[in-house]
Amino acid sequence: MAVQPVARHAFAPRTWLIGVRDAIDALVKGSPSRFAILVFASLILITTLLLSLPIARAGEGRGTPLHDAFFTAVSTICVTGLTTVDMATHWSPFGNAVIFIGMNIGGVGVLTLASILGLVISRRLGLRAKLIAASDTNPSRVHVGPVAERQAVRLGEVGGLLVTVAASTLVIEAVIAIGMFPSVLAKGYDFATSAWYSAYYAVSAFTNTGFNPNPAGPVEFFDDYWFQSLMMLAVFLGSLGFPVIFALLRTWRFPHRWSVHVKLTLTTTAILLVLGALAFLVLEYDNPRTYGSFGFGQTLFEALFMSTMTRSGGFATIDMAELYGSSLLVTDMLMFVGGGSASTAGGIKVTTLAVLFLAAFAEARGAPAMEAFGRRIPRDILRLAVSVVLWGATIVAVSTIAITQISKQPLDFVLFDVISGFATCGLSTGLTAELPPEGKYIMALTMFMGRVGTVTLAAALAASQRRQLFRRPEERPIVG
């Protein structure tokens, strides 16, 4: 019997799919940082498309303008919290569902989420998947060759970390939502609305996004210390970082076994929280438009609340435009630092600040190397820290100049909103919502670069190290 020839086009779809897969594999293997940017950008474009649809907008049945849909998409995926529309009334249930899912995706990290899905589907993680997930939690993991510093999460522990990310996200958000439910119900909302608001606030707080589902926002719960405390707890846990949560869950009874990263994150975060609260307490105690009319106890609590929100939380119970200029500057500094590495928070990260201070302290003592908690920190980490700070400062400076020129608004307000966008914080003086379309696009780009820029730069620098078989003559320029 004659054998029928197989049509060549029968395998075309498979060949095309194999080509796409090979191209993605090559991109992931060659540059995880570029892969991260590509995935982030793709998610933003998809979210923009969905939010532009008429079904995503409440009321009149017409779509959201492109600049507002794009800005909201960037703010959602980058878990920033800045808005150009009223989040409580502008979006339909479909639009709110898109934003709700986007906050969770942006909060846990795109590469981490991809690795979690791969683990669920295949029930195992290959070496490449482990490297991708590990590089999402520590940019130094893309370093070619052995990694010098002690890792917060080793490759063998990546599977456990991914389980921790998924479980801790679900558990923390569920517990916070359940705790908030009675407070929302007590405000007179029905059962379904109270459940929705509680879940929305829990996700928005843990992912450090700062979106408000109700028209009045957190101001409606100004006299509810329980509700505000849950918000602070969720923001604090989200800003620590999943590697720190992973380490604490395993060794919370044995602090001596914590890595330097965990100890630096916890110590620096605690110091900044206390110093921030004291600064707001001292600077705003006599401001009649903010804390001036409160008693000492309430002022202290609200100062601690504001200090926590500058970690990248983005919620506010006062009008930020009413703060004194000195308080705006303090907030700028705290937002620029942000939260912990591989967390839902933004900024240059608390460990970056800690490394810079350790370097200055070592230089003042004449020590040959940086040391912390009985461990030596290699100099290449200082190189990364300096690069991240300079990269962040450059983004903030360029964006501030551009938006000041476009808006003609006071510098302190522009700088505040730009840093808030870069640090994915979400606090605002009200300037962002009033920007023209070109200003909103610049702010959206600032948010995007703030979310992926510093991590990507650190990864690129770590991957760019190469062996050099010679040394050039040394010469010392004058510094200082």
N, C-alpha and C positions, 0 to 999 in steps of 0.2 A: 504494500500500500504506500502510495506516495506521501511523503511528509510535507504538510502545508507550511510554507514559509511564514514566519512570524513578522507581522507588520512592525517596522522599526519605530513607528510612533507609539506602539503599545507601552514602551518603557519610558516615553518622554516625561510624563508627570513625575515618575520616580527619579529620573535623572535630574530633573529640575529641582526637586526637593532635596536631593543629595547635594546638589550644587549650593543651594541656599544654606543647608546645614554645614557644609564645609566652610563656606564663607563666614558664617557666624562663629564656628569653632576657631577659625584662624584669627578673627577679631578678638575673641575672648582670650585666646592664648597669647596673642601679641600685645594686647593692651586692655586689661580689665577696666582701666579708667575710661577709655574711649567707649567701651561697651556700656559702662554705667551712664555716660552722658547720652548715648544713643537711646537707651531704654527710657531714661528720664524724659528726654525730649519727645519720644514717641507717646508716652503716657500723657504728657501735657497736651499734645496735639489731639489725641483721642478725646480727652476730657473737654478740651475746647470745643470740639465738634459736637459732643453730646450736650454741653451747656448752651450751645448756640441754637439748638432746636427749639421750636415753639413749645413743644411738650415740656421743656425744662423750666419754662417761665410761668409763674402763676398769673392768673387773671386774664389779660386781654387776648391771649393766644398768639402773640407775635414774639419772635425770637429776641434774645439778648444781643445788643451790639457786640461786634467782634472784639473790640478792645476790652470790654467788660468781661466777656466770656473767657478770653485769653488770660486776663489778669486773675480772675477767680480760679482758673485751672492751674496756673502757676502757683498761686497762693495755697491751693489745696494739696497738690502733689509735693510741693516743697514745704508743707506744713508751716506756713508763715502766719496766716491769720489776718493780714491786711485785706481790706475790702474796698470796693468802689461802688457796691450796691448794698442795700439793706438785706443781709443774709436771712433775716427772720421772715420777710414778707415777699422778697423778689422771686424766690424759687418755688417751683411746684414740688409735690412729693417725688416725682421722678428726678428733678434737679437736686433735691436734698439727698436722695439715695446715691446719686453719682458722687456728690461731695462727701458723704459719709464713708463710702467705700474708698474714695481717693485719699482721705485723711489717714486711714489705716494702712494703705499701700505706702504712702509717703513716710509715715511714721516708722514703720519697721525697716524701711530701706528696700530699694528695688532688688538689689542683688541678693539680699537675705531672703526676701519673699520668693524670688525665683528658686533659690536653693531649697526652701521649705517645700514648695510645690514639687520639685524634683524628688525630694525625699519621700513625700507622700505617695507619689506615683510609682517610683521604682523601688521604694523601701530600702534604698542604699544610696550612699554618696561616693562617687568616684573622686579621684585625686583632683581633677580639674574643678569639680563642683565645690570641693573643700577649699581650694585656693580662692575661688571666686567669693565664697561666703566669708572666708578669713580676711580677704582684702577689703571687704565691706566693713569689717569690724576693726581692721588695723591696716592702714595704707602701706606700712612697712613690709607687709607680707608679699608684696609684688617685687621686693628686692631680689635681684638675681644672686642666688647663693644663700649661705646661712645668714639668718637674721641675728644681729648682734645682741639686742636687748631681750630681756625675759619677756615672753609674750603673755598678755592677759588671757589669751585663748590659744592653745596649741592646736595643730592640725588634727590630732587625734581626738580633740574635744569638740570639733566643729559640729558634729551630729548632735551632741548634747546641748550645744549652744542654740542650735536651730529649734530644738524641742523647747528649750527655755524661752526663746523669743515668742514662739507661737502660744505656749501655755501661759506665760506671764502676761502677755498682751490680753488674751481672752479673760483670764482670771482677774487681773487688776481692773480692767474696764468694767467687767460684770459686777465686781464688789463695789466699785465706786458708784456705778449706776444704781445699784440696789440701795446704797446708803443715801443717795441724793433723792430718791423717789419720794419719801415722806415730806421732805422740804418743798419739793415742787408741788406735790398734791395739796399741801397746806396753803399754797398761794391761790387756790381756787380752780386749778385746772382739772379737767376730767382725767379719768384713769389712763386712756390711750395717749393723750397729750403729755401727761406727766411721765409716762414711760418713755415716750419719744424724746422729750427734753432731757431726761436723766441720762439716757443712753448717748445722746448727742454731746452733752456736756462732758460725760466720762471719756468718750473718745477724743473730743477736742482738747481736753486737759491732758490726758496721758500722752497723746501725740504732740503736745505742745503747740497745737495749731492756734487756738484762741478764737474760733468762730462761736457766735452766739445764736442759739435757735429761737430765742424769745426776743421780742422787740426791745425790751428794756435792758437786756443783757444781765451781767452779774449785779448791776445796781439794784435790781429787783430783790436780790438776796443779801442786801447790804447789812441788814440786822440779823442775819442768820449765820452765826459763827460756825455751826456744824457744816453747813453747805460750803462755806468758804474754806474751811479746814480740809474738807475732802478734795476741793479743787487744788489746794496747795500740795496735798499729799500726792495726787495724781501727777501734777506738773513736776514735783521733785523726783518721783520715781522715774518718770519718763526722761528727765534730764540727766540721770545718772549714767545711762548707757547699759545696753544689754550684757556686755562682758562683765560689768560690775555686778549687775543683778545675778548673773550666772555664778560668779565667784562667791557672792554672799549666800546664795542658796546652798552651795556645797560646803562652805567652810565658815559659816557665820559664827560658830562657836570657837573658831581658832584664828583670831586676828593675825597671829604671827605667821600664818601661812598665806596671807593675802599678798598679791603681787604689788610691786611698786606702783603700777598703774592704778590699782584699786585704792591704795592708801592715798596717793596724790589726789585722785578724783574726790574721795570723801573729804579729805582735809581741806582742800582748796574750796570745794563747794560750801562746806560749813563756814569757813572764814568769810567768804563773799556774802553768804546769806546774813550773817550777823552784822558785818560791816555795812551792808546795804540797808538793813533795817535801822541801824543806828543813824546812818546818814539821813534817811527820810524822816526819822523821828526828830532829829535836831534841826534840819533845814525847813521842815514844813509845819512845825508845831504851832507857829503863829500865823500861818497863811489862812485867812478867813474863807478862802474859796476851796480849800482842800481839807486839812485836818484841824484848822484853828478852832472850830466850834466843838470838837470832840473832847471827851475826858481822856486822861492819861492812858487808861487801859485800852480803850478803843483805838486811840492813836497808835499805841504800840502794836496792836494786832494788825491794823491796816498797813502800818509801815512794814511789818513782816510779810504781809500779803503782797505788797508791791515789790519788795525785794525778791520774793519767790517768783513773781511773774516776769521779772527781768531776766530770769534764767532762760526764757524763750516761751513762757506760758502765754503771754499776750492778753490776759484778762485784766480789766481795770474797773474799779468801783468809783473812780473819780475822773474828772475831765483832765486828760494829760496836758492840755493847752493851758490849764490854770496853774500848773506847777511853777515855782520860781525858776529862774534861769539856772541857778546852782543845782537844783534838783534834776532839771533836764539833763545837765552835764553828767551828773552821777549816773542817771539812768542810761545815758549813752555809753558810758564806760562799762556798766554791768551788762548791757545787751551785747556789746561788742565781744565780750569774753564768752558769754553764752553758757552752755552746759558741758556735759561730759562727752568724750569721744564715742562714736558709734551709738549715739543716743538719738532721741527724737528732737533734741534741742539743736540750735544753730550756734553761730559765733565762731571764734577762733578756738574755742574749747578751753576748759579750765586747766587741763594738763599742759597745754601750750604755755599758758601764763605761768604755771608752776615751774616749768623748765627754764623759762627766761629769768625768773627770780632766783632759781638755784644757780644758774650760770653767773648772775651778777654777784650773788653771795660768795660763790667759789672764787671769783675774780678778786673780790674785796679781801678775802682771807689769803689770797695767794695760793689756793689749793690747785693741784695739777688737774683735777677733774671734778665734775659735778657729782654730788653724793646725796642720797635721800634714803632714809630708813635702812641704813646699813648696806646699801647697794650703790654701785657706780653706774652713772648714766653716760653712755657713749656720746661723743661729740657730734655724731651724725644726726642724733635726735635734736640737738640744739640747732643744727643747720636747717632741719625741717621746720622747727618752731619759728625761727626767724623768717623763713620763706613764707610760711602761712600768715604771719602777722603783716609782713610787707604786702603780700597779695591782697589781704583783706583791706588794709589801709588804702591801697591803690584803688580798689573797687569803690570804696566809700567816697574817696576824694573825687574821682571822676564823675560818679553819679550825682554827688552833691552839687558840683559845679554845673552840670547839665540841667538838673532840675531847678536849681536856683535861677539860672538864666531863663528857663521856660516859664516858671511860675511867678518869678519876681517876689517871692515870699521871704520872710525873715530867715536868716541863716540858721538860727537855733531850731526852728521848726523843721526846716528842710533836712538838716543834719540828723535830727531825731528820727524822722520817718525813714530816711535812707539807711541808717544803722539798723533800725528795726526791721527793714526789709532784708538787708544783707544777713543779719543774724537770725532771720526767720522767726522773729519775736511776735510781731503783730500789734504792739502798742502804737498808737498814732495820735497826733495832735489834731487830726481832722484834715490835714493837708492832702493826703493821698486821694481821698474821695473827690477832691475838688480839682485834681490835675486834669489837664486836657489829654486827649488820646495819646499824643506823643510822649507826654510825661509818664503816663501809665505803662507804656511799652518799656521805657527806660527803667522804671521801678520793677517791672516784671523781670527784666533781664538781670537786674541787681539781685532779686530774690533767687533766681535760678543759679547765678554764679555763686551766691553765698551758700546755697545748699550743696552744690556739687563742686564748686570751684576749689575751695581749700583742700578738700579731701583728694580731688583729682590732681591738684598740684603736688601735694605730698606724695601721692602714689607715683606720679611721673618722675619726681626727683629721686625717690627711692629706687625706681627702676632704671634710672639713667646712670647710676654708678657703674664704673667700668674699671678694669685693671689697667694700670699704667706702669710700664716697666722702666720708667725714668723719672727723675725729680728735677724740676727747674730750680735755678738759683733763687734763694730766698731773699726777700727785701721787705722791710716793714714800713708801711705808710704811717703818717701821723694820724692818730684817731683821738677825738675829744679835744 
